[in-house]
């Protein structure tokens, strides 16, 4: 059986048209961009200045036990991680403060992230605070930093001796991110991706988004992915679509 060359050419053209028609839209690689935990990454505004100054003052703290308190999304964990990387602090879970942790306080600063919302090891924390205070009396360095969504007075502590120790701790509050901080964070996150976004688009996002730094990180990621997928710039229209979808998904 002989097949003419023009028939082969026609078949190839039809296959090519079908491939173009059925080709999926571009799906970008999901390369996660993790926030940097470095002092140079911090953007300082009125909402977080006291907390940043706390990180900068270590080891010359007023007291060796400090609580960084503020709402969810304010940046407590980010600041605490910067402090931990600077001090080589030991990260401890609130419900697992054992004898080794207490002993380690002689050699390493200690970080407890997100304490006070759920039941925690009160006896362990009491002994840890005592150890930190004892070694801090011999010179600066031994220290305990705790982050919480509430001030220690609202932790519903059952152990009277621990409640007394917590009253002596320094409490530094960090506020909900203000417009200046959110705008600066969004600009920096896009710059880290080498993505150019006009100032009016960022202003629009700040006026519509949840007041949360984790939300800002997720928002930038979604916008970058959407722009790559649609092969477009990040415009106000695209920003409106993405931020609306994210707000709706959170109820």
Order of alpha helices (4+ residues) and beta strands (2+ residues): alpha-alpha-beta-alpha-beta-alpha-beta-alpha-beta-alpha-beta-alpha-alpha-alpha-alpha
